[in-house]
Amino acid sequence: MTLRIDAHQHFWRYAPATHAWIDDSMGVLKRDFLPDDLAPLLRDAGFDGCIAVQAAQDVAETEWLLRLAGEHAFIRGVVGWVDLCAPDVAEQLDRLAANPALRGIRHIVQDEPDDGFMLRPEFMRGIAALEEFDLAYDILIYPRQMPAAVELTQAFPQQRFVLDHLGKPRIRDGELDAWARGIAAISRNRNVSCKLSGMVTEADWQAWSPDDFAQYLDVAMDWFGPERLMIGSDWPVCTLAGAYGDVIGIVSRYIERLPPEDREAITGGTAARVYGL
């Protein structure tokens, strides 16, 4: 039976300096979020496990997430952080990847002022180092950074990439066309998969409805197909706009019309394959 996996969630011990991106509008996130908080939510949603994704650009956090994975069997993998631009990135990866729970790396590219950040030679050198360790790379960007992501994923055809949060379309503004063109472009690179996650926080936090997301899910389905899509909650960030079950329900209800094998891919099969679970 295919594992059911929440492919994108976070843990943290809240510290204002470490989590400075949590501003006053996000007050509900200013506390600790730990495995014991998530476990019952996963169970109630019928998930067998999750992928814990970095929230701080700090190797110490990655080491902590790996320790949590060793303590909680439902944490099936970790997408951590290293400085991919560092001269010693291969040595850092060698040390971290000795722990089999490390399944990918992510950098918070959306916060980089240079829209071409991912095409810098030193960053691309870091991406090149991932293949040796069989690690995926999670792409976290805004739509304006999509051209660089397309070029990056073309440059490394053997590297597995995962586009987080559908590339963060501006759902609250109803923006579709420019984002959809970006999705079409990056999906042509068959080494890229996409997470159906993070949508509610791109919508109106107080007034969204499941119908708001249908056209975005349609685009993702048309271009990636179920074999390259994976469900994710983005918990606890998603709680800014909705309860865990309601957020997961957006995608769960959308895929009810699909054949069982397609539903299984989206709810766990794709994540298991891409992250090597």
Order of alpha helices (4+ residues) and beta strands (2+ residues): beta-alpha-beta-alpha-beta-alpha-beta-alpha-beta-alpha-beta-alpha-beta-alpha-beta-alpha-alpha-alpha
